[in-house]
Structures are given as structure tokens and as C-alpha cells.
Amino acid sequence: MAARLLCIDDEQRILDLLVEDLTDHGFEVRGLTVSAKAINEILTFDPQLVVCDIMMPPPSGFELLEQIRARGDRLASIPFIFLSALNDRVDVLKGRRLGADDYVTKPIDFEMLVEIIKARLARTGHGRTPPPKVSLTDREIEALSWSAQGKSSTDIAVLMSVSERTVNFHITNAMRKLGVATRIQAAVKASIAGLIPS
């Protein structure tokens, strides 16, 4: 089951990028542009982690975190990551002292943000997120399916009526998309993801 994230940023363009990128990485994401609605959204959506900008109309990210940490309920311990253009040492220290779990500066390094989120979720027991969405072509699926059945590239070339070189091209593309180094790993990962028959 996908980990639930709440992203709060008053700049719609940045919020849209956050929601899109984190959703593509397998998270269930909701976005808010108004921090005043954050506590109600947290209570109803029950996110496992919050990513929040600092510079927003009241309450600011600092004020929102202060309100959340002051509560005596389950919200007080929710992992909270600041995302801000404020990168002065004073601002970072203030965020840490208020109880922020991490502090990521803009412009956003999405790869770094995803790794930070995964690490925080792992520490709270919510680290299992589905792999990123992978889209394979019909030919890649066919070649990988035959490979999963133990067929060699030569066998697959005959079955697909293409050259052996074409088979290897499709399988190599599938391996790259799945982020693995071998055909076996690609077949296993694709099968688990439901991309090819088990």
C-alpha cells in the first residue's frame, strides 16, 4: 500500500510538480496551497509524512509545525520535512529546534527529496512504497515474457519473427526501465509489478 504524503506550498506551480513527481514515485499524495487548512487535512487524510514550505500566508511553515508539535495527539509525532528557499543557518536551526525532521532547500532536487522521504518513512515503519510506475512497450513485454520462461534470445527471435539483435534491444530497454542489471532480475521485477504474466 502506498505511503500517504501531504505537500503544502502556496505556489501552485511548485505544488503541482511535487504532487506529480512524488505520485510517479509510488506515493499517494495530496497537495494544499493554504496552510490554514493543514491540520484538518492531516486529521482526515492521515498522511504518514508532511512536506511543507516555510514562507506562506499565516500560518507560516514554522508556525504550522509549532502548532502540530504542541498537540498531545498522534499528529505531534508525524514526520515533517521543510522545503524552502530559506537556507540561512538561522532558518535551518529554527526548523530543527521546532522539531522538523529534515530541511530541503529550493530549487528542489527531487531525487534527493524522494530519498529523504523514503528514509524518514522507513524509520517510522512506513517505508514500503511501491516501485515507480514503469511503462513497457508490447514488444518489450513479449520479449521479457519469453525470457521469463527460459527462452534464449535465439528462441525468442524465432517466436517473435524478428532478429536476435532486436530481441536483445527490447530486453535491454526493459532492463533499463526497470532499473536492473540482468534479464532474470527484469523478469522477476516485471512479474511482481504485474507487467508480465507470473
Buried (B, 14 or more C-beta within 10 A) or exposed (E): EBBBBBBBBBBEEBBBBBBEBBBEBBBBBBBBBEBEEBBEBBEEBEBBBBBBBBBBEEBBBBBBBEBBBEEEEEBEEBBBBBBBEBEEEEBBEBBEEBBBBBBBBBEBEBEEBBEBBBEBBEEBEBBEBBEBEBEBEEBBBBBBBBBBEEBEBEBBBEBBEBEBEBBBBBBBBBBEBBEBEEBEEBBBBBBEBEBBEE
